[in-house]
Amino acid sequence: MHTFLTNMSDLWRVTLAALILGAGIPTVFAIGIRSRAQIDDGASGSARAVALTVSTLCFALVMIIVVVGVLYIAKDFLAHRLGIHIFGA
């Protein structure tokens, strides 16, 4: 029974990470696309400023997550070949 409870404890963590990374990042990107579409449809004034800010923040967040993900995957290569130690590698 102890093994089952341990596995269930780990399972919810994996499920939460999958929801955040697997569905959260595309959702943020979709919000950025939707905000950009409002600008392209002719929004003006404060609505345009808000849409531009939201789209810029969404795209910047997605880009940061992608760059951090690539660096995390390549951390051993960077540490071994170039001597750049990131993420505790």
C-alpha positions as YAML, in Angstrom:
chain: A
units: angstrom
residues:
- id: 1
  name: MET
  ca: [0.00, 0.00, 0.00]
- id: 2
  name: HIS
  ca: [2.91, 2.32, 0.75]
- id: 3
  name: THR
  ca: [4.25, 1.91, -2.79]
- id: 4
  name: PHE
  ca: [0.84, 2.75, -4.24]
- id: 5
  name: LEU
  ca: [0.60, 5.95, -2.20]
- id: 6
  name: THR
  ca: [4.13, 6.94, -3.19]
- id: 7
  name: ASN
  ca: [3.32, 6.36, -6.85]
- id: 8
  name: MET
  ca: [0.13, 8.42, -6.57]
- id: 9
  name: SER
  ca: [2.08, 11.23, -4.92]
- id: 10
  name: ASP
  ca: [4.52, 11.28, -7.83]
- id: 11
  name: LEU
  ca: [1.76, 10.92, -10.41]
- id: 12
  name: TRP
  ca: [-0.01, 14.14, -9.49]
- id: 13
  name: ARG
  ca: [3.28, 16.05, -9.76]
- id: 14
  name: VAL
  ca: [3.91, 14.67, -13.24]
- id: 15
  name: THR
  ca: [0.31, 15.42, -14.25]
- id: 16
  name: LEU
  ca: [0.58, 19.00, -12.99]
- id: 17
  name: ALA
  ca: [3.86, 19.55, -14.87]
- id: 18
  name: ALA
  ca: [2.32, 18.09, -18.04]
- id: 19
  name: LEU
  ca: [-0.68, 20.40, -17.77]
- id: 20
  name: ILE
  ca: [1.45, 23.48, -17.20]
- id: 21
  name: LEU
  ca: [4.05, 22.75, -19.87]
- id: 22
  name: GLY
  ca: [1.94, 20.78, -22.29]
- id: 23
  name: ALA
  ca: [-1.17, 22.93, -22.29]
- id: 24
  name: GLY
  ca: [-0.10, 26.12, -20.56]
- id: 25
  name: ILE
  ca: [2.57, 27.28, -22.98]
- id: 26
  name: PRO
  ca: [0.40, 26.80, -26.10]
- id: 27
  name: THR
  ca: [-2.41, 28.61, -24.29]
- id: 28
  name: VAL
  ca: [-0.16, 31.60, -23.58]
- id: 29
  name: PHE
  ca: [0.92, 31.60, -27.24]
- id: 30
  name: ALA
  ca: [-2.74, 31.47, -28.36]
- id: 31
  name: ILE
  ca: [-3.55, 34.44, -26.12]
- id: 32
  name: GLY
  ca: [-0.69, 36.33, -27.78]
- id: 33
  name: ILE
  ca: [-2.01, 35.46, -31.23]
- id: 34
  name: ARG
  ca: [-5.53, 36.52, -30.26]
- id: 35
  name: SER
  ca: [-4.25, 39.84, -28.91]
- id: 36
  name: ARG
  ca: [-2.23, 40.42, -32.07]
- id: 37
  name: ALA
  ca: [-5.32, 39.71, -34.16]
- id: 38
  name: GLN
  ca: [-7.16, 42.50, -32.34]
- id: 39
  name: ILE
  ca: [-4.42, 44.90, -33.37]
- id: 40
  name: ASP
  ca: [-4.57, 43.72, -36.98]
- id: 41
  name: ASP
  ca: [-8.36, 44.08, -36.99]
- id: 42
  name: GLY
  ca: [-8.05, 47.80, -36.40]
- id: 43
  name: ALA
  ca: [-8.19, 48.29, -32.63]
- id: 44
  name: SER
  ca: [-7.38, 51.85, -31.66]
- id: 45
  name: GLY
  ca: [-6.63, 53.87, -28.58]
- id: 46
  name: SER
  ca: [-6.24, 52.13, -25.26]
- id: 47
  name: ALA
  ca: [-7.57, 48.83, -26.63]
- id: 48
  name: ARG
  ca: [-4.68, 48.76, -29.10]
- id: 49
  name: ALA
  ca: [-2.15, 49.56, -26.35]
- id: 50
  name: VAL
  ca: [-3.49, 46.82, -24.10]
- id: 51
  name: ALA
  ca: [-3.56, 44.28, -26.93]
- id: 52
  name: LEU
  ca: [-0.01, 45.19, -27.94]
- id: 53
  name: THR
  ca: [1.22, 44.86, -24.36]
- id: 54
  name: VAL
  ca: [-0.50, 41.52, -23.83]
- id: 55
  name: SER
  ca: [0.75, 40.07, -27.11]
- id: 56
  name: THR
  ca: [4.31, 41.26, -26.47]
- id: 57
  name: LEU
  ca: [4.33, 39.81, -22.96]
- id: 58
  name: CYS
  ca: [2.89, 36.49, -24.15]
- id: 59
  name: PHE
  ca: [5.40, 36.13, -26.97]
- id: 60
  name: ALA
  ca: [8.29, 37.16, -24.71]
- id: 61
  name: LEU
  ca: [7.25, 34.60, -22.10]
- id: 62
  name: VAL
  ca: [7.03, 31.82, -24.68]
- id: 63
  name: MET
  ca: [10.45, 32.76, -26.11]
- id: 64
  name: ILE
  ca: [12.02, 32.75, -22.64]
- id: 65
  name: ILE
  ca: [10.53, 29.34, -21.87]
- id: 66
  name: VAL
  ca: [11.79, 27.92, -25.18]
- id: 67
  name: VAL
  ca: [15.31, 29.29, -24.66]
- id: 68
  name: VAL
  ca: [15.46, 28.01, -21.07]
- id: 69
  name: GLY
  ca: [14.21, 24.61, -22.24]
- id: 70
  name: VAL
  ca: [16.86, 24.34, -24.95]
- id: 71
  name: LEU
  ca: [19.58, 25.44, -22.53]
- id: 72
  name: TYR
  ca: [18.36, 22.90, -19.97]
- id: 73
  name: ILE
  ca: [18.49, 20.11, -22.53]
- id: 74
  name: ALA
  ca: [21.96, 21.19, -23.69]
- id: 75
  name: LYS
  ca: [23.41, 21.89, -20.21]
- id: 76
  name: ASP
  ca: [25.70, 18.84, -20.20]
- id: 77
  name: PHE
  ca: [27.01, 19.64, -23.67]
- id: 78
  name: LEU
  ca: [27.63, 23.26, -22.72]
- id: 79
  name: ALA
  ca: [29.40, 22.23, -19.52]
- id: 80
  name: HIS
  ca: [31.57, 19.58, -21.16]
- id: 81
  name: ARG
  ca: [32.47, 21.27, -24.46]
- id: 82
  name: LEU
  ca: [32.41, 24.98, -23.67]
- id: 83
  name: GLY
  ca: [32.86, 25.14, -19.90]
- id: 84
  name: ILE
  ca: [29.58, 26.98, -19.41]
- id: 85
  name: HIS
  ca: [27.91, 25.69, -16.25]
- id: 86
  name: ILE
  ca: [24.20, 26.48, -15.98]
- id: 87
  name: PHE
  ca: [21.40, 24.82, -14.01]
- id: 88
  name: GLY
  ca: [23.94, 23.17, -11.73]
- id: 89
  name: ALA
  ca: [25.62, 21.13, -14.47]
...
